[in-house]
Amino acid sequence: MQVTQNSGQLSIIQTKGSLDWAYPPMILASTARVMDKDVHLFFTFYGLRCLLKDTKSLKVSPVGNPGMPIHLPNGPAALRQFDFRQLMPDLIWGLPGMTSFATWAFKKQLKQQGQLSFEELRELCLEMGVKMTACEMSIELMGWRHSDFIDGIDYAGAATYFANSPEQQSLFI
């Protein structure tokens, strides 16, 4: 497959605030920038967590996420091949500590594969020129202040965002 490189625009609306949903927009944004596209990410509702200075609230929840595989990042090879998310019922994944375990395993797997931490990937996107906008209405609704967010982002309402972003939108719901 031959890839043609053409400039264009990409706009993604990020509404989710979990760690496993925080990565895809950043990966797509950085890839699009490498391909010389103008990229604009709009963060609204729970997606605002992706822009917070303190990212400890970004977790991976195995409950209600049946498509997410969970493999042991350490241990015998025979055990690492099993998808424990499919082997164990939701009742088990809802027990105290399981979200922390899933988050730890997710981060460990990323590190083992040489991937950037979320904070490093987010910073790289900003350095590459990805424009990030936090939704003012959602900030007020969630009770946050501008000082809670990283530097280098814009603040606007949805109408301003749509007036200044590409006509084609991609929505991560």
C-alpha positions in Angstrom: 0.0 0.0 0.0 1.4 3.3 -1.0 0.8 6.2 1.3 0.6 9.6 -0.3 1.4 12.5 1.9 -0.9 15.5 1.6 -1.6 18.3 3.9 -5.1 18.7 5.3 -6.9 19.0 8.5 -7.9 16.7 11.3 -10.2 17.6 14.2 -11.0 15.3 17.0 -13.5 15.8 19.8 -12.4 14.0 23.0 -15.2 13.3 25.5 -13.7 10.4 27.5 -11.5 10.7 30.5 -10.0 7.3 31.0 -6.3 6.4 30.3 -7.2 3.9 27.6 -9.3 6.5 25.8 -6.7 9.3 26.3 -4.1 7.6 24.1 -5.9 7.2 20.7 -6.5 10.9 20.0 -2.9 11.8 20.9 -1.5 9.0 18.7 -3.7 10.0 15.8 -2.9 13.7 16.3 0.9 13.1 16.4 0.7 10.9 13.3 -1.4 13.5 11.4 1.1 16.2 12.3 4.0 14.1 11.0 1.9 13.9 7.8 1.8 17.7 7.7 -1.9 18.0 8.7 -3.2 20.8 10.8 -4.6 19.1 13.9 -7.1 20.4 16.4 -8.3 18.5 19.5 -11.3 19.7 21.4 -11.7 18.4 25.0 -15.1 18.4 26.6 -16.8 16.8 29.6 -14.7 14.0 31.0 -12.2 14.4 28.2 -10.9 17.5 30.0 -9.1 15.1 32.4 -6.6 14.6 29.5 -5.5 18.2 29.9 -5.1 18.3 33.6 -1.7 19.0 35.1 -2.3 16.1 37.5 -3.1 13.0 35.5 -3.6 10.6 38.4 -7.3 10.5 37.7 -6.6 8.9 34.3 -7.3 5.2 35.0 -8.2 2.1 33.0 -11.4 0.5 34.1 -12.0 -3.1 33.1 -15.7 -3.0 34.2 -18.0 -2.3 31.3 -15.1 -2.5 28.9 -15.4 -6.0 27.4 -13.2 -5.4 24.4 -10.2 -4.5 26.5 -7.7 -7.4 26.7 -5.9 -7.8 30.0 -2.7 -9.7 29.9 -0.2 -10.1 32.7 2.8 -7.9 31.9 5.1 -10.1 34.0 5.3 -13.8 34.9 5.5 -17.1 33.0 4.9 -16.8 29.2 2.1 -19.4 29.5 0.2 -17.1 31.8 1.0 -13.9 29.8 -0.8 -15.2 26.8 -4.2 -15.5 28.5 -6.7 -12.6 28.2 -7.8 -12.4 31.8 -10.6 -9.9 31.0 -12.4 -12.7 29.0 -11.6 -15.4 31.6 -13.0 -13.6 34.6 -16.5 -12.2 35.0 -17.3 -8.5 35.6 -18.1 -9.3 39.2 -14.4 -10.0 39.8 -13.2 -6.9 37.8 -15.5 -4.7 40.0 -13.7 -5.7 43.2 -11.6 -3.1 45.0 -8.1 -2.7 43.5 -8.9 -4.1 40.1 -9.0 -0.7 38.4 -5.6 0.0 39.9 -4.4 -3.4 38.7 -5.7 -2.8 35.1 -4.1 0.7 35.1 -0.8 -0.7 36.3 -0.9 -3.5 33.7 -1.7 -1.0 30.9 1.1 1.3 31.8 3.6 -1.6 32.2 2.7 -3.0 28.8 3.1 0.4 27.2 6.5 0.8 28.8 7.6 -2.7 27.8 6.8 -1.8 24.2 8.8 1.4 24.4 5.8 3.7 24.2 5.7 7.1 25.7 3.8 7.9 28.9 0.6 9.8 28.4 2.2 13.0 29.7 5.2 12.6 27.3 2.9 11.9 24.4 0.7 14.9 25.2 3.7 17.2 25.5 5.1 15.9 22.2 1.8 16.7 20.5 1.9 20.3 21.8 5.6 20.6 20.7 4.6 19.4 17.2 1.9 22.1 17.0 -1.3 20.1 17.8 -3.8 22.7 18.8 -5.7 21.7 22.0 -8.8 23.5 23.2 -10.6 23.0 26.5 -14.4 23.5 26.6 -15.2 26.5 28.8 -18.7 25.3 29.5 -17.5 21.8 30.6 -14.7 23.4 32.8 -17.4 25.4 34.7 -19.7 22.4 34.9 -17.0 20.2 36.3 -15.8 22.9 38.8 -12.3 23.2 37.5 -10.2 26.4 37.0 -7.8 27.3 34.2 -4.9 26.9 36.6 -5.8 23.1 36.9 -4.8 22.6 33.2 -1.5 22.4 31.4 0.1 25.3 29.7 -0.1 25.7 25.9 -3.8 25.0 25.4 -6.7 27.3 24.4 -10.1 27.8 26.0 -13.3 28.2 24.1 -16.9 27.2 23.9 -18.3 24.7 21.4 -19.6 27.4 19.0 -16.1 29.1 18.8 -14.5 25.7 18.3 -16.8 24.8 15.5 -16.4 28.2 13.9 -12.6 27.8 13.8 -12.1 24.1 13.2 -12.3 21.9 10.0 -15.8 21.1 8.7 -15.0 17.4 9.0 -15.0 16.2 12.7 -14.0 13.0 14.3 -15.7 12.2 17.6 -14.4 9.8 20.3 -17.4 9.0 22.4 
